[in-house]
C-alpha cells in the first residue's frame, strides 16, 4: 500500500497565482484532512472531509478551497496565493471508527513558498 | 474546546540521558491523546496513543507516556535518549464536532540531542 500520497513535494508560487495540492489515499479511508504547519505554531486544521461529497471548514480555511468527489482524493486549492500561505501542508486520513484508536495516517507533506 | 499545551518549545538533552516532554490537555471527559514525532523534512509518525485502560502506554522506539487525569497531563518519556531521537514532537487530543472527528495538535517541542 502507498498510504497517503501528496504531490508536489515542493512548489514556489508567485503572489496571485493559483495551484492545487493533490492528496490521494489507497486505504479506503472515509475521513481526510488538510493541515498547515508553520514554525512554532504546530499544525492547524484547514479543511476536512468525512466522506465523498462532504467537506467542512477547520480552524484556518480562509484562502483555500477543497472538494471530495471520490473517497481516494482530497485536493486543496489555493486561488490567489499570498505570502501568508507559505507553509508546509500535510494531508492525513483515517477510518471513522479508528480515528480514536489509531489517529491519522499522514502524507509526507508539500512545502509551498509564495514570493 | 479540546486543546493541548506543550509548555516547552525546545529541549536539549545529552545522549543517554532520560527525557520527559510535557503535554497538558483541556477536555471535560476522558480524552483521546496521541504523541507524534516528526523527523526533519518528514511527515508525522504516530508514537503512541491513549483512549482508555492502563494509564501507562508503551509506544514505538522505546517511548512511553503516562495519562494523569488529576494533572490533565500526558507526558512522554524515554529512559535513555539516542541521537536519532532528535526531532519535533507533537501531542494531540481528539476532538468531536457535529461533522466528525479531528485531532487538535499542540505547537510542538523540538528535541536536540547533544553528544
Interface residues (C-beta under 8 A of the other chain):
Chain A: X31 X33 X35 X40 X41 X42 X43 X45 X48 X50 X54 X56 X58 X90 X96 X99 X100 X101 X102 X103 X104 X106 X107 X108 X109
Chain B: X9 X32 X34 X36 X42 X43 X44 X45 X46 X49 X51 X90 X92 X94 X97 X99 X100 X101 X102 X103 X104 X105 X106 X107 X108
